[in-house]
Each structure stands twice: as structure tokens, then as C-alpha cells.
């Protein structure tokens, strides 16, 4: 018998997901929890699960911390994040934490079920066709109890250094002098930073860095 667990604090959304997931296959048993702490109790008492579907914006222990705990405690159990926060840095961070999939809540029921079946089949699922974020389209970020390291959102060490110096207000030429690089190389790194953050300009990159509270303490 297939066993799934939905961890979602909004009752209406949770009930909708439970009802939808009951269609994955005949005889599926879908458990539900409103927060991460109660989800751990279910996991401890009910034995092995085939898949956990985890929201990010949970009360108490949020989905980021919860995902990290699950990957450490139950390394063989797949966990898919189901979230409305599907911007590129969030998706990258979730996948880097070991999620088996990222399923946007914006999907219709049929596509969500296809994504769930894909994860159950052992595939890694992530959103496709993501467009760069626009400043005026920015969505609130899911709450997180810890700051974000550059590597968690897909930045290399050098890209993190370039972004850090951008945040400090340095021009590309000043960054080149600081890092002993050519200005052209700095521009290449800056373009890579924009892509990782899902933005298209330096201004948007600075806003995104501030919104995520990126921790630059170890980049130099």
C-alpha cells in the first residue's frame, strides 16, 4: 500500500492536497500534518512512507529546516516540496538541501499528480520554464529561521564575492581591481549571478540579496 504524508499548515490547501493525492493509485493512504513537529510524530509512529510532500511556510520549524532534518533522519525517504514560493533561488536552495522534487502550488490537479507520480518513480522533479523575476512582481519569501549561504542558492565562491562587492556599492571596475580580475570577467560573473538569482539587473540582484538575507561573512 502506498503511504504519503502531506505537511501543510493551511487546512483548506491541506484538505485539497489530501483529496487529490487519493487519486494517485488505488489503495493509497494519505496522512496529514499541520506543522513539522506533528509530522515527525506521524513518521515515528507510522513507519516507512513512500513520499512526504512538504510546504515551506510552516509555523515553528519551517520547511527549509524541516527538509534538512528529514534528509538526515530518513535519508532513503523521498521528500517533495509543494510551495507557492517557486522563484529560482528558493528552488535551487530546496534542491541543494536534497529534495526529490519541487512542485509549484500553481499547477493544476492533473499536472500536480503527474509530478507526484514522477517523484514516486524515482525521478527528480523541478519547475520548468521559469522566467526571470521582475522587481514589481516580487513575491514574499517563505520564512526561514536561518540566514542563507550563497552556495545554498547556487552561487559559486567567486560569484558570491562579486555579489558581495556589488552590495557594498563597488562598480564593475572597482570589483575587478579588488579581485584582480579583468572587467570583462567581472561582467561574466555578474551575468551568472543574475541567472542564479532569477533577475536581470544589478538593482534587482541587490534587492534579492537583501530579501534573502544572504550571509557574506565567509566569502573572503
C-alpha positions as CSV (number, residue, x, y, z in Angstrom):
1,X,0.0,0.0,0.0
2,X,1.3,3.4,-1.0
3,X,1.7,5.8,2.0
4,X,2.0,9.5,1.6
5,X,2.3,12.4,4.1
6,X,1.2,15.9,3.5
7,X,2.7,18.6,5.7
8,X,0.8,21.8,5.2
9,X,-0.5,24.4,7.7
10,X,-3.4,25.8,5.7
11,X,-6.4,23.5,6.3
12,X,-8.1,24.2,3.0
13,X,-5.0,23.6,1.0
14,X,-4.1,20.5,3.0
15,X,-7.5,19.0,2.5
16,X,-7.4,19.7,-1.2
17,X,-4.0,18.0,-1.5
18,X,-5.1,15.0,0.5
19,X,-8.2,14.6,-1.7
20,X,-6.1,15.0,-4.9
21,X,-3.4,12.6,-3.8
22,X,-6.0,9.9,-3.0
23,X,-6.2,9.6,-6.8
24,X,-2.5,8.7,-7.3
25,X,-3.4,5.0,-7.3
26,X,-6.0,2.6,-5.8
27,X,-5.5,1.9,-2.1
28,X,-3.2,4.9,-1.4
29,X,-3.2,6.0,2.3
30,X,-2.6,9.8,2.7
31,X,-1.7,11.1,6.1
32,X,-1.7,14.8,7.0
33,X,0.0,17.2,9.5
34,X,-0.4,20.9,10.1
35,X,3.2,21.5,11.2
36,X,6.6,19.9,11.1
37,X,6.6,18.7,14.7
38,X,3.4,16.7,14.3
39,X,4.7,15.4,11.0
40,X,7.7,13.9,12.9
41,X,5.3,12.2,15.3
42,X,3.4,10.6,12.4
43,X,6.7,9.5,10.8
44,X,7.9,7.9,14.0
45,X,4.6,6.2,14.8
46,X,3.5,5.0,11.3
47,X,6.7,3.6,9.9
48,X,8.0,3.9,6.4
49,X,6.4,6.4,4.0
50,X,6.8,6.4,0.2
51,X,6.8,10.2,-0.1
52,X,6.5,13.3,2.1
53,X,5.0,16.4,0.5
54,X,6.3,19.4,2.5
55,X,5.2,23.1,2.4
56,X,7.9,25.7,3.1
57,X,5.9,28.3,5.1
58,X,5.2,26.3,8.2
59,X,4.8,27.6,11.7
60,X,7.6,26.7,14.1
61,X,10.2,24.7,12.2
62,X,9.9,25.9,8.6
63,X,10.1,23.8,5.5
64,X,13.8,24.5,4.9
65,X,14.9,23.4,8.3
66,X,12.4,20.6,8.2
67,X,13.7,19.3,4.8
68,X,17.2,19.3,6.2
69,X,16.1,17.3,9.3
70,X,14.2,14.8,7.1
71,X,17.1,14.2,4.8
72,X,19.3,13.5,7.8
73,X,16.8,11.3,9.8
74,X,15.2,9.5,6.8
75,X,17.8,9.5,4.0
76,X,16.1,6.9,1.9
77,X,12.6,8.5,2.0
78,X,11.9,10.9,-0.8
79,X,10.6,14.4,0.1
80,X,9.0,16.8,-2.4
81,X,8.4,20.4,-1.6
82,X,5.0,21.8,-2.7
83,X,5.1,25.5,-2.4
84,X,3.8,28.8,-3.8
85,X,7.3,30.3,-3.4
86,X,8.8,29.0,-6.7
87,X,11.3,31.6,-7.5
88,X,14.7,30.4,-8.8
89,X,16.8,30.9,-5.6
90,X,14.1,29.1,-3.5
91,X,14.0,26.2,-5.9
92,X,17.8,26.0,-6.0
93,X,18.1,26.1,-2.2
94,X,15.4,23.3,-1.8
95,X,17.1,21.1,-4.4
96,X,20.5,21.6,-2.8
97,X,19.0,20.5,0.6
98,X,18.2,17.2,-1.0
99,X,14.6,17.4,-2.1
100,X,13.4,14.8,-4.7
101,X,11.2,17.4,-6.3
102,X,9.8,20.9,-6.2
103,X,6.2,21.1,-7.2
104,X,4.6,24.6,-7.5
105,X,1.2,25.1,-6.0
106,X,0.2,26.9,-9.2
107,X,0.0,23.6,-11.0
108,X,-3.5,22.3,-11.8
109,X,-4.5,18.9,-10.3
110,X,-3.6,16.8,-13.3
111,X,-0.1,18.2,-13.6
112,X,0.5,18.0,-9.8
113,X,-0.5,14.3,-9.9
114,X,1.9,13.7,-12.8
115,X,4.7,15.4,-10.8
116,X,4.0,13.3,-7.7
117,X,4.0,10.1,-9.8
118,X,7.3,11.2,-11.3
119,X,8.9,11.6,-7.9
120,X,7.5,8.2,-6.8
121,X,9.0,6.7,-9.9
122,X,12.4,7.9,-8.7
123,X,12.8,11.0,-10.9
124,X,14.0,14.4,-9.8
125,X,11.2,16.9,-10.5
126,X,11.7,20.7,-10.7
127,X,9.7,23.6,-12.3
128,X,10.3,24.1,-16.0
129,X,10.2,27.4,-17.9
130,X,11.0,29.7,-15.0
131,X,11.2,33.3,-16.1
132,X,13.5,35.9,-14.5
133,X,11.8,37.7,-11.7
134,X,10.8,41.4,-12.2
135,X,11.1,43.8,-9.3
136,X,7.4,44.7,-9.4
137,X,6.4,41.0,-9.5
138,X,8.4,40.0,-6.4
139,X,6.5,37.7,-4.0
140,X,7.1,37.4,-0.3
141,X,9.7,34.9,0.7
142,X,8.9,31.9,2.8
143,X,10.0,32.5,6.4
144,X,13.4,30.9,7.4
145,X,14.9,30.8,10.8
146,X,18.5,30.9,9.4
147,X,20.4,33.1,7.0
148,X,21.1,31.8,3.5
149,X,24.6,30.9,2.5
150,X,25.5,31.8,-1.1
151,X,26.1,28.2,-2.1
152,X,22.6,27.2,-1.0
153,X,21.1,29.3,-3.8
154,X,23.5,28.2,-6.4
155,X,26.3,30.8,-6.2
156,X,30.0,29.8,-6.6
157,X,32.6,31.3,-4.3
158,X,33.7,33.8,-6.9
159,X,30.1,34.7,-7.8
160,X,29.4,35.3,-4.1
161,X,32.4,37.6,-3.9
162,X,31.2,39.6,-6.9
163,X,27.7,39.9,-5.4
164,X,29.1,40.9,-2.0
165,X,31.1,43.7,-3.6
166,X,28.1,44.8,-5.5
167,X,26.2,45.0,-2.3
168,X,29.0,47.2,-0.9
169,X,28.4,49.6,-3.8
170,X,31.5,48.9,-5.9
171,X,31.4,49.3,-9.7
172,X,32.5,46.5,-12.0
173,X,35.8,48.3,-12.5
174,X,36.3,48.5,-8.7
175,X,35.3,44.9,-8.3
176,X,37.9,43.9,-11.0
177,X,40.6,45.8,-9.1
178,X,39.6,44.3,-5.8
179,X,39.6,40.7,-7.1
180,X,42.5,41.1,-9.5
181,X,40.3,40.2,-12.5
182,X,39.5,41.9,-15.8
183,X,36.4,44.0,-16.0
184,X,35.1,41.6,-18.7
185,X,35.5,38.6,-16.4
186,X,33.6,40.5,-13.7
187,X,30.7,41.1,-16.1
188,X,30.7,37.3,-16.9
189,X,30.4,36.6,-13.2
190,X,27.7,39.2,-12.7
191,X,25.6,37.7,-15.5
192,X,26.0,34.3,-13.8
193,X,24.8,35.9,-10.5
194,X,21.8,37.4,-12.2
195,X,20.9,34.0,-13.6
196,X,21.2,32.2,-10.3
197,X,19.0,34.8,-8.6
198,X,16.5,34.9,-11.4
199,X,16.9,38.6,-12.0
200,X,18.1,40.7,-15.0
201,X,19.9,43.7,-13.5
202,X,22.3,44.8,-10.7
203,X,19.5,46.7,-8.9
204,X,17.3,43.6,-8.8
205,X,20.2,41.5,-7.6
206,X,20.8,43.9,-4.7
207,X,17.1,43.8,-3.8
208,X,17.0,40.0,-3.9
209,X,20.2,39.7,-1.8
210,X,18.6,41.9,0.8
211,X,15.3,40.0,0.8
212,X,17.1,36.7,1.2
213,X,19.5,38.0,3.9
214,X,22.4,36.3,2.1
215,X,25.3,35.7,4.5
216,X,28.5,37.0,3.0
217,X,30.6,36.5,6.2
218,X,32.7,33.7,4.7
219,X,33.2,34.8,1.1
220,X,36.6,36.4,1.7
